[in-house]
């Protein structure tokens, strides 16, 4: 997004599936941050998390719901 400033963000979403992230990015969301999270202390696999922001004046666009996006 041209001239993007963090204080322009009106809505945040945190995702963990790259397919979801790509769908949001295609609709105009901006990738703000990524980090690794441990899901459970007894299961120490790390999972990437993606934080996206909506910085446009109109209502946030959301991808159509897809059952494949579930766990």
Residue pairs with C-beta under 8 A, 6 or more apart in sequence:
1 28
1 30
1 55
4 30
4 55
5 55
6 32
6 53
8 55
9 30
9 32
9 53
9 54
9 55
10 53
10 54
10 55
10 56
10 60
11 53
11 54
11 60
12 32
12 51
12 52
12 53
12 54
13 24
13 29
13 51
13 52
13 53
13 54
14 49
14 50
14 51
14 52
15 21
15 24
15 49
15 50
15 52
16 47
16 48
16 49
16 50
17 69
18 48
18 50
19 68
19 69
20 63
20 69
21 31
21 50
21 52
23 63
24 52
24 62
24 63
25 31
25 52
26 63
27 61
27 62
27 63
28 54
28 56
28 61
29 52
29 53
29 54
29 60
29 61
30 52
30 53
30 54
30 55
31 50
31 51
31 52
32 51
32 52
32 53
33 50
33 51
34 48
34 49
34 50
34 51
35 48
35 49
35 51
36 46
36 47
36 48
36 49
37 46
37 47
37 48
37 49
38 44
38 45
38 46
38 47
39 45
39 47
54 60
54 61
